[in-house]
Amino acid sequence: MKILIVHEVSYLDKIIYEYQILPEMLSMLGHEITVVDYDETWRSHLPRSRRIDLRTKIHANTHRAYPEASVTVRRPGMIRLPLLSRISGAITNGLEVRKVLANGKPDVILLYGLPTVGLQSVISGRWYDVPVVFRSIDVLNQLAPRSLAAMTKVLEGIVYRSVAGIVALTPRLQEH
C-alpha cells in the first residue's frame, strides 16, 4: 500500500514515539510511506537569513526508530516568524498534501494533526477520492492555547465527522 501520513510536528526532530514507529514498521512490511510534516522546532535552529523559505525539503530513505526502515519525509516551507509560521505552514502543508495526492495517489491518508493540517488533508482526500483515517492520540482542543481551544474543538468536530475512520489510542479517546 501507498500510505500518506500527515502531522503538524517534526518527524525528523521530535522525540521518537508512535508517529515515527508506526510508519517505519509499515515500511519494513513493504508499504510505501510518505510523511508530510511541519517543523514546529524552527526557532531552535534557524539562521536569520532563512526566515522565508517556501520550498519543500524532501528527505528520502529516512528512519528514526528502525535502521531497516525507509520513509520519505516531505517538509513544506514556511515563513519562520511568530504566528506567520502556523498560517504559512497551514497553507504550504495543504498544498503539499494536494501535490502528493496528484502525483502518486496513495491508498490512504493517516492523519495525526488537526489545527494546522487537518481540514486541508480531509478536503484534499475528498477531492482525490482517497480515504482519510484520523489517528487520535490526544484530546487536541485541550492541548491548544486557551485562545485557540474553541476553534480547535470546532475543527475536531468537522474533521472527525468527515474522515473514513478514527483509530483512537484508548477506548476513552474513542468516545471523544
mmCIF file of the C-alpha atoms, coordinates in Angstrom:
data_MODEL
# 
_entry.id   MODEL 
# 
loop_
_atom_site.group_PDB 
_atom_site.id 
_atom_site.type_symbol 
_atom_site.label_atom_id 
_atom_site.label_alt_id 
_atom_site.label_comp_id 
_atom_site.label_asym_id 
_atom_site.label_entity_id 
_atom_site.label_seq_id 
_atom_site.pdbx_PDB_ins_code 
_atom_site.Cartn_x 
_atom_site.Cartn_y 
_atom_site.Cartn_z 
_atom_site.occupancy 
_atom_site.B_iso_or_equiv 
_atom_site.pdbx_formal_charge 
_atom_site.auth_seq_id 
_atom_site.auth_comp_id 
_atom_site.auth_asym_id 
_atom_site.auth_atom_id 
_atom_site.pdbx_PDB_model_num 
ATOM 1   C CA . MET A 1 1   ? 0.000   0.000  0.000  1.00 0.00 ? 1   MET A CA 1 
ATOM 2   C CA . LYS A 1 2   ? 0.968   3.607  -0.524 1.00 0.00 ? 2   LYS A CA 1 
ATOM 3   C CA . ILE A 1 3   ? 0.302   5.496  2.700  1.00 0.00 ? 3   ILE A CA 1 
ATOM 4   C CA . LEU A 1 4   ? 0.494   9.251  3.232  1.00 0.00 ? 4   LEU A CA 1 
ATOM 5   C CA . ILE A 1 5   ? 0.952   10.314 6.843  1.00 0.00 ? 5   ILE A CA 1 
ATOM 6   C CA . VAL A 1 6   ? 0.264   13.943 7.760  1.00 0.00 ? 6   VAL A CA 1 
ATOM 7   C CA . HIS A 1 7   ? 1.132   15.557 11.084 1.00 0.00 ? 7   HIS A CA 1 
ATOM 8   C CA . GLU A 1 8   ? 1.867   19.035 12.387 1.00 0.00 ? 8   GLU A CA 1 
ATOM 9   C CA . VAL A 1 9   ? 5.043   18.168 14.243 1.00 0.00 ? 9   VAL A CA 1 
ATOM 10  C CA . SER A 1 10  ? 8.550   17.409 13.042 1.00 0.00 ? 10  SER A CA 1 
ATOM 11  C CA . TYR A 1 11  ? 9.189   13.817 12.011 1.00 0.00 ? 11  TYR A CA 1 
ATOM 12  C CA . LEU A 1 12  ? 12.924  14.471 11.984 1.00 0.00 ? 12  LEU A CA 1 
ATOM 13  C CA . ASP A 1 13  ? 13.349  16.328 15.285 1.00 0.00 ? 13  ASP A CA 1 
ATOM 14  C CA . LYS A 1 14  ? 10.542  15.191 17.602 1.00 0.00 ? 14  LYS A CA 1 
ATOM 15  C CA . ILE A 1 15  ? 11.252  12.526 20.198 1.00 0.00 ? 15  ILE A CA 1 
ATOM 16  C CA . ILE A 1 16  ? 10.671  9.060  18.782 1.00 0.00 ? 16  ILE A CA 1 
ATOM 17  C CA . TYR A 1 17  ? 7.170   7.797  19.514 1.00 0.00 ? 17  TYR A CA 1 
ATOM 18  C CA . GLU A 1 18  ? 4.308   6.197  17.609 1.00 0.00 ? 18  GLU A CA 1 
ATOM 19  C CA . TYR A 1 19  ? 4.437   8.878  14.918 1.00 0.00 ? 19  TYR A CA 1 
ATOM 20  C CA . GLN A 1 20  ? 7.813   7.517  13.768 1.00 0.00 ? 20  GLN A CA 1 
ATOM 21  C CA . ILE A 1 21  ? 7.466   3.914  14.916 1.00 0.00 ? 21  ILE A CA 1 
ATOM 22  C CA . LEU A 1 22  ? 4.232   3.013  13.082 1.00 0.00 ? 22  LEU A CA 1 
ATOM 23  C CA . PRO A 1 23  ? 5.279   4.382  9.659  1.00 0.00 ? 23  PRO A CA 1 
ATOM 24  C CA . GLU A 1 24  ? 8.667   2.726  9.912  1.00 0.00 ? 24  GLU A CA 1 
ATOM 25  C CA . MET A 1 25  ? 7.166   -0.622 10.876 1.00 0.00 ? 25  MET A CA 1 
ATOM 26  C CA . LEU A 1 26  ? 4.775   -0.340 7.931  1.00 0.00 ? 26  LEU A CA 1 
ATOM 27  C CA . SER A 1 27  ? 7.699   0.445  5.605  1.00 0.00 ? 27  SER A CA 1 
ATOM 28  C CA . MET A 1 28  ? 9.521   -2.672 6.813  1.00 0.00 ? 28  MET A CA 1 
ATOM 29  C CA . LEU A 1 29  ? 6.407   -4.669 5.876  1.00 0.00 ? 29  LEU A CA 1 
ATOM 30  C CA . GLY A 1 30  ? 6.761   -3.403 2.306  1.00 0.00 ? 30  GLY A CA 1 
ATOM 31  C CA . HIS A 1 31  ? 4.435   -0.399 2.297  1.00 0.00 ? 31  HIS A CA 1 
ATOM 32  C CA . GLU A 1 32  ? 5.475   2.847  0.606  1.00 0.00 ? 32  GLU A CA 1 
ATOM 33  C CA . ILE A 1 33  ? 5.350   5.575  3.251  1.00 0.00 ? 33  ILE A CA 1 
ATOM 34  C CA . THR A 1 34  ? 5.395   9.317  2.660  1.00 0.00 ? 34  THR A CA 1 
ATOM 35  C CA . VAL A 1 35  ? 5.181   11.751 5.570  1.00 0.00 ? 35  VAL A CA 1 
ATOM 36  C CA . VAL A 1 36  ? 4.234   15.419 5.246  1.00 0.00 ? 36  VAL A CA 1 
ATOM 37  C CA . ASP A 1 37  ? 5.321   17.109 8.461  1.00 0.00 ? 37  ASP A CA 1 
ATOM 38  C CA . TYR A 1 38  ? 5.559   20.592 9.940  1.00 0.00 ? 38  TYR A CA 1 
ATOM 39  C CA . ASP A 1 39  ? 8.709   21.879 11.613 1.00 0.00 ? 39  ASP A CA 1 
ATOM 40  C CA . GLU A 1 40  ? 7.403   23.305 14.863 1.00 0.00 ? 40  GLU A CA 1 
ATOM 41  C CA . THR A 1 41  ? 11.019  23.369 16.129 1.00 0.00 ? 41  THR A CA 1 
ATOM 42  C CA . TRP A 1 42  ? 12.064  26.052 13.617 1.00 0.00 ? 42  TRP A CA 1 
ATOM 43  C CA . ARG A 1 43  ? 13.042  28.599 16.293 1.00 0.00 ? 43  ARG A CA 1 
ATOM 44  C CA . SER A 1 44  ? 15.761  26.371 17.735 1.00 0.00 ? 44  SER A CA 1 
ATOM 45  C CA . HIS A 1 45  ? 17.754  26.001 14.511 1.00 0.00 ? 45  HIS A CA 1 
ATOM 46  C CA . LEU A 1 46  ? 17.066  28.985 12.309 1.00 0.00 ? 46  LEU A CA 1 
ATOM 47  C CA . PRO A 1 47  ? 19.717  31.214 10.783 1.00 0.00 ? 47  PRO A CA 1 
ATOM 48  C CA . ARG A 1 48  ? 18.351  34.749 10.407 1.00 0.00 ? 48  ARG A CA 1 
ATOM 49  C CA . SER A 1 49  ? 18.846  34.622 6.659  1.00 0.00 ? 49  SER A CA 1 
ATOM 50  C CA . ARG A 1 50  ? 16.348  31.744 6.273  1.00 0.00 ? 50  ARG A CA 1 
ATOM 51  C CA . ARG A 1 51  ? 13.191  33.353 7.686  1.00 0.00 ? 51  ARG A CA 1 
ATOM 52  C CA . ILE A 1 52  ? 11.261  32.923 4.446  1.00 0.00 ? 52  ILE A CA 1 
ATOM 53  C CA . ASP A 1 53  ? 11.707  29.663 2.566  1.00 0.00 ? 53  ASP A CA 1 
ATOM 54  C CA . LEU A 1 54  ? 8.636   28.244 0.873  1.00 0.00 ? 54  LEU A CA 1 
ATOM 55  C CA . ARG A 1 55  ? 10.403  25.346 -0.857 1.00 0.00 ? 55  ARG A CA 1 
ATOM 56  C CA . THR A 1 56  ? 9.621   21.783 0.176  1.00 0.00 ? 56  THR A CA 1 
ATOM 57  C CA . LYS A 1 57  ? 12.578  19.801 1.500  1.00 0.00 ? 57  LYS A CA 1 
ATOM 58  C CA . ILE A 1 58  ? 12.485  16.093 0.669  1.00 0.00 ? 58  ILE A CA 1 
ATOM 59  C CA . HIS A 1 59  ? 14.277  13.620 2.925  1.00 0.00 ? 59  HIS A CA 1 
ATOM 60  C CA . ALA A 1 60  ? 14.290  10.233 1.172  1.00 0.00 ? 60  ALA A CA 1 
ATOM 61  C CA . ASN A 1 61  ? 15.108  6.904  2.846  1.00 0.00 ? 61  ASN A CA 1 
ATOM 62  C CA . THR A 1 62  ? 14.682  8.378  6.316  1.00 0.00 ? 62  THR A CA 1 
ATOM 63  C CA . HIS A 1 63  ? 14.421  6.396  9.518  1.00 0.00 ? 63  HIS A CA 1 
ATOM 64  C CA . ARG A 1 64  ? 14.402  7.334  13.183 1.00 0.00 ? 64  ARG A CA 1 
ATOM 65  C CA . ALA A 1 65  ? 13.350  4.219  15.078 1.00 0.00 ? 65  ALA A CA 1 
ATOM 66  C CA . TYR A 1 66  ? 14.453  1.327  12.858 1.00 0.00 ? 66  TYR A CA 1 
ATOM 67  C CA . PRO A 1 67  ? 17.624  1.327  10.726 1.00 0.00 ? 67  PRO A CA 1 
ATOM 68  C CA . GLU A 1 68  ? 15.963  -1.043 8.210  1.00 0.00 ? 68  GLU A CA 1 
ATOM 69  C CA . ALA A 1 69  ? 13.035  1.331  7.630  1.00 0.00 ? 69  ALA A CA 1 
ATOM 70  C CA . SER A 1 70  ? 12.679  3.720  4.707  1.00 0.00 ? 70  SER A CA 1 
ATOM 71  C CA . VAL A 1 71  ? 10.272  6.652  4.858  1.00 0.00 ? 71  VAL A CA 1 
ATOM 72  C CA . THR A 1 72  ? 10.155  9.727  2.621  1.00 0.00 ? 72  THR A CA 1 
ATOM 73  C CA . VAL A 1 73  ? 9.632   12.918 4.618  1.00 0.00 ? 73  VAL A CA 1 
ATOM 74  C CA . ARG A 1 74  ? 8.366   15.971 2.761  1.00 0.00 ? 74  ARG A CA 1 
ATOM 75  C CA . ARG A 1 75  ? 8.731   19.176 4.757  1.00 0.00 ? 75  ARG A CA 1 
ATOM 76  C CA . PRO A 1 76  ? 6.921   22.125 3.196  1.00 0.00 ? 76  PRO A CA 1 
ATOM 77  C CA . GLY A 1 77  ? 8.498   25.534 3.568  1.00 0.00 ? 77  GLY A CA 1 
ATOM 78  C CA . MET A 1 78  ? 7.045   28.357 5.626  1.00 0.00 ? 78  MET A CA 1 
ATOM 79  C CA . ILE A 1 79  ? 7.573   31.878 6.856  1.00 0.00 ? 79  ILE A CA 1 
ATOM 80  C CA . ARG A 1 80  ? 9.546   31.492 10.069 1.00 0.00 ? 80  ARG A CA 1 
ATOM 81  C CA . LEU A 1 81  ? 8.123   34.309 12.143 1.00 0.00 ? 81  LEU A CA 1 
ATOM 82  C CA . PRO A 1 82  ? 5.787   34.039 15.143 1.00 0.00 ? 82  PRO A CA 1 
ATOM 83  C CA . LEU A 1 83  ? 2.151   33.470 14.120 1.00 0.00 ? 83  LEU A CA 1 
ATOM 84  C CA . LEU A 1 84  ? 3.037   33.586 10.414 1.00 0.00 ? 84  LEU A CA 1 
ATOM 85  C CA . SER A 1 85  ? 4.785   30.229 10.764 1.00 0.00 ? 85  SER A CA 1 
ATOM 86  C CA . ARG A 1 86  ? 1.499   28.422 11.560 1.00 0.00 ? 86  ARG A CA 1 
ATOM 87  C CA . ILE A 1 87  ? -0.508  30.333 8.981  1.00 0.00 ? 87  ILE A CA 1 
ATOM 88  C CA . SER A 1 88  ? 2.033   29.836 6.198  1.00 0.00 ? 88  SER A CA 1 
ATOM 89  C CA . GLY A 1 89  ? 2.599   26.247 7.360  1.00 0.00 ? 89  GLY A CA 1 
ATOM 90  C CA . ALA A 1 90  ? -1.116  25.517 7.095  1.00 0.00 ? 90  ALA A CA 1 
ATOM 91  C CA . ILE A 1 91  ? -1.123  26.814 3.519  1.00 0.00 ? 91  ILE A CA 1 
ATOM 92  C CA . THR A 1 92  ? 2.073   25.105 2.359  1.00 0.00 ? 92  THR A CA 1 
ATOM 93  C CA . ASN A 1 93  ? 1.182   21.822 4.077  1.00 0.00 ? 93  ASN A CA 1 
ATOM 94  C CA . GLY A 1 94  ? -2.229  21.834 2.431  1.00 0.00 ? 94  GLY A CA 1 
ATOM 95  C CA . LEU A 1 95  ? -0.626  22.449 -0.958 1.00 0.00 ? 95  LEU A CA 1 
ATOM 96  C CA . GLU A 1 96  ? 1.955   19.720 -0.334 1.00 0.00 ? 96  GLU A CA 1 
ATOM 97  C CA . VAL A 1 97  ? -0.697  17.137 0.589  1.00 0.00 ? 97  VAL A CA 1 
ATOM 98  C CA . ARG A 1 98  ? -2.567  18.046 -2.581 1.00 0.00 ? 98  ARG A CA 1 
ATOM 99  C CA . LYS A 1 99  ? 0.656   17.706 -4.615 1.00 0.00 ? 99  LYS A CA 1 
ATOM 100 C CA . VAL A 1 100 ? 1.394   14.248 -3.193 1.00 0.00 ? 100 VAL A CA 1 
ATOM 101 C CA . LEU A 1 101 ? -2.156  13.128 -3.952 1.00 0.00 ? 101 LEU A CA 1 
ATOM 102 C CA . ALA A 1 102 ? -1.994  14.485 -7.502 1.00 0.00 ? 102 ALA A CA 1 
ATOM 103 C CA . ASN A 1 103 ? 1.398   12.966 -8.339 1.00 0.00 ? 103 ASN A CA 1 
ATOM 104 C CA . GLY A 1 104 ? 1.140   9.489  -6.884 1.00 0.00 ? 104 GLY A CA 1 
ATOM 105 C CA . LYS A 1 105 ? -2.231  8.808  -5.382 1.00 0.00 ? 105 LYS A CA 1 
ATOM 106 C CA . PRO A 1 106 ? -1.787  6.957  -2.092 1.00 0.00 ? 106 PRO A CA 1 
ATOM 107 C CA . ASP A 1 107 ? -4.274  4.335  -0.959 1.00 0.00 ? 107 ASP A CA 1 
ATOM 108 C CA . VAL A 1 108 ? -4.973  6.111  2.327  1.00 0.00 ? 108 VAL A CA 1 
ATOM 109 C CA . ILE A 1 109 ? -4.092  9.209  4.343  1.00 0.00 ? 109 ILE A CA 1 
ATOM 110 C CA . LEU A 1 110 ? -3.269  8.631  8.011  1.00 0.00 ? 110 LEU A CA 1 
ATOM 111 C CA . LEU A 1 111 ? -3.864  11.975 9.697  1.00 0.00 ? 111 LEU A CA 1 
ATOM 112 C CA . TYR A 1 112 ? -2.386  12.772 13.107 1.00 0.00 ? 112 TYR A CA 1 
ATOM 113 C CA . GLY A 1 113 ? -2.613  16.566 13.201 1.00 0.00 ? 113 GLY A CA 1 
ATOM 114 C CA . LEU A 1 114 ? -5.598  18.836 13.279 1.00 0.00 ? 114 LEU A CA 1 
ATOM 115 C CA . PRO A 1 115 ? -5.410  22.636 13.588 1.00 0.00 ? 115 PRO A CA 1 
ATOM 116 C CA . THR A 1 116 ? -2.565  23.174 11.121 1.00 0.00 ? 116 THR A CA 1 
ATOM 117 C CA . VAL A 1 117 ? -3.088  20.256 8.697  1.00 0.00 ? 117 VAL A CA 1 
ATOM 118 C CA . GLY A 1 118 ? -6.412  18.531 9.385  1.00 0.00 ? 118 GLY A CA 1 
ATOM 119 C CA . LEU A 1 119 ? -9.026  20.283 7.307  1.00 0.00 ? 119 LEU A CA 1 
ATOM 120 C CA . GLN A 1 120 ? -6.728  20.645 4.292  1.00 0.00 ? 120 GLN A CA 1 
ATOM 121 C CA . SER A 1 121 ? -5.957  16.911 4.357  1.00 0.00 ? 121 SER A CA 1 
ATOM 122 C CA . VAL A 1 122 ? -9.643  15.988 4.559  1.00 0.00 ? 122 VAL A CA 1 
ATOM 123 C CA . ILE A 1 123 ? -10.564 18.331 1.687  1.00 0.00 ? 123 ILE A CA 1 
ATOM 124 C CA . SER A 1 124 ? -7.714  17.044 -0.489 1.00 0.00 ? 124 SER A CA 1 
ATOM 125 C CA . GLY A 1 125 ? -8.587  13.444 0.336  1.00 0.00 ? 125 GLY A CA 1 
ATOM 126 C CA . ARG A 1 126 ? -12.156 14.017 -0.807 1.00 0.00 ? 126 ARG A CA 1 
ATOM 127 C CA . TRP A 1 127 ? -11.027 15.833 -3.945 1.00 0.00 ? 127 TRP A CA 1 
ATOM 128 C CA . TYR A 1 128 ? -8.773  12.911 -4.952 1.00 0.00 ? 128 TYR A CA 1 
ATOM 129 C CA . ASP A 1 129 ? -11.055 10.188 -3.574 1.00 0.00 ? 129 ASP A CA 1 
ATOM 130 C CA . VAL A 1 130 ? -8.506  8.985  -1.018 1.00 0.00 ? 130 VAL A CA 1 
ATOM 131 C CA . PRO A 1 131 ? -9.880  7.879  2.359  1.00 0.00 ? 131 PRO A CA 1 
ATOM 132 C CA . VAL A 1 132 ? -8.601  9.682  5.444  1.00 0.00 ? 132 VAL A CA 1 
ATOM 133 C CA . VAL A 1 133 ? -8.171  7.867  8.749  1.00 0.00 ? 133 VAL A CA 1 
ATOM 134 C CA . PHE A 1 134 ? -7.594  10.016 11.825 1.00 0.00 ? 134 PHE A CA 1 
ATOM 135 C CA . ARG A 1 135 ? -5.237  8.675  14.499 1.00 0.00 ? 135 ARG A CA 1 
ATOM 136 C CA . SER A 1 136 ? -6.396  10.150 17.794 1.00 0.00 ? 136 SER A CA 1 
ATOM 137 C CA . ILE A 1 137 ? -3.702  10.135 20.449 1.00 0.00 ? 137 ILE A CA 1 
ATOM 138 C CA . ASP A 1 138 ? -4.820  13.239 22.395 1.00 0.00 ? 138 ASP A CA 1 
ATOM 139 C CA . VAL A 1 139 ? -7.816  15.468 23.038 1.00 0.00 ? 139 VAL A CA 1 
ATOM 140 C CA . LEU A 1 140 ? -6.423  18.158 20.788 1.00 0.00 ? 140 LEU A CA 1 
ATOM 141 C CA . ASN A 1 141 ? -8.568  21.089 21.906 1.00 0.00 ? 141 ASN A CA 1 
ATOM 142 C CA . GLN A 1 142 ? -7.179  20.618 25.416 1.00 0.00 ? 142 GLN A CA 1 
ATOM 143 C CA . LEU A 1 143 ? -3.607  20.922 24.110 1.00 0.00 ? 143 LEU A CA 1 
ATOM 144 C CA . ALA A 1 144 ? -4.273  24.113 22.146 1.00 0.00 ? 144 ALA A CA 1 
ATOM 145 C CA . PRO A 1 145 ? -3.502  27.501 23.659 1.00 0.00 ? 145 PRO A CA 1 
ATOM 146 C CA . ARG A 1 146 ? -6.530  28.811 25.536 1.00 0.00 ? 146 ARG A CA 1 
ATOM 147 C CA . SER A 1 147 ? -7.253  31.421 22.859 1.00 0.00 ? 147 SER A CA 1 
ATOM 148 C CA . LEU A 1 148 ? -7.420  28.698 20.177 1.00 0.00 ? 148 LEU A CA 1 
ATOM 149 C CA . ALA A 1 149 ? -9.153  25.921 22.143 1.00 0.00 ? 149 ALA A CA 1 
ATOM 150 C CA . ALA A 1 150 ? -12.693 26.731 20.971 1.00 0.00 ? 150 ALA A CA 1 
ATOM 151 C CA . MET A 1 151 ? -11.645 26.935 17.323 1.00 0.00 ? 151 MET A CA 1 
ATOM 152 C CA . THR A 1 152 ? -9.705  23.676 17.673 1.00 0.00 ? 152 THR A CA 1 
ATOM 153 C CA . LYS A 1 153 ? -12.774 21.984 19.154 1.00 0.00 ? 153 LYS A CA 1 
ATOM 154 C CA . VAL A 1 154 ? -14.860 23.107 16.159 1.00 0.00 ? 154 VAL A CA 1 
ATOM 155 C CA . LEU A 1 155 ? -12.182 21.798 13.781 1.00 0.00 ? 155 LEU A CA 1 
ATOM 156 C CA . GLU A 1 156 ? -12.129 18.497 15.680 1.00 0.00 ? 156 GLU A CA 1 
ATOM 157 C CA . GLY A 1 157 ? -15.855 18.092 15.105 1.00 0.00 ? 157 GLY A CA 1 
ATOM 158 C CA . ILE A 1 158 ? -15.607 18.891 11.396 1.00 0.00 ? 158 ILE A CA 1 
ATOM 159 C CA . VAL A 1 159 ? -12.633 16.608 10.786 1.00 0.00 ? 159 VAL A CA 1 
ATOM 160 C CA . TYR A 1 160 ? -13.959 13.729 12.915 1.00 0.00 ? 160 TYR A CA 1 
ATOM 161 C CA . ARG A 1 161 ? -17.292 13.774 11.051 1.00 0.00 ? 161 ARG A CA 1 
ATOM 162 C CA . SER A 1 162 ? -15.517 13.907 7.688  1.00 0.00 ? 162 SER A CA 1 
ATOM 163 C CA . VAL A 1 163 ? -12.974 11.089 7.928  1.00 0.00 ? 163 VAL A CA 1 
ATOM 164 C CA . ALA A 1 164 ? -13.473 7.470  6.894  1.00 0.00 ? 164 ALA A CA 1 
ATOM 165 C CA . GLY A 1 165 ? -12.465 6.278  10.353 1.00 0.00 ? 165 GLY A CA 1 
ATOM 166 C CA . ILE A 1 166 ? -10.917 7.221  13.668 1.00 0.00 ? 166 ILE A CA 1 
ATOM 167 C CA . VAL A 1 167 ? -8.368  4.994  15.360 1.00 0.00 ? 167 VAL A CA 1 
ATOM 168 C CA . ALA A 1 168 ? -8.078  6.097  18.976 1.00 0.00 ? 168 ALA A CA 1 
ATOM 169 C CA . LEU A 1 169 ? -5.216  5.343  21.320 1.00 0.00 ? 169 LEU A CA 1 
ATOM 170 C CA . THR A 1 170 ? -7.600  4.379  24.127 1.00 0.00 ? 170 THR A CA 1 
ATOM 171 C CA . PRO A 1 171 ? -11.291 3.462  24.433 1.00 0.00 ? 171 PRO A CA 1 
ATOM 172 C CA . ARG A 1 172 ? -11.856 6.737  26.296 1.00 0.00 ? 172 ARG A CA 1 
ATOM 173 C CA . LEU A 1 173 ? -10.448 8.743  23.397 1.00 0.00 ? 173 LEU A CA 1 
ATOM 174 C CA . GLN A 1 174 ? -12.738 6.841  21.033 1.00 0.00 ? 174 GLN A CA 1 
ATOM 175 C CA . GLU A 1 175 ? -15.702 8.261  22.984 1.00 0.00 ? 175 GLU A CA 1 
ATOM 176 C CA . HIS A 1 176 ? -14.381 11.788 22.480 1.00 0.00 ? 176 HIS A CA 1 
# 
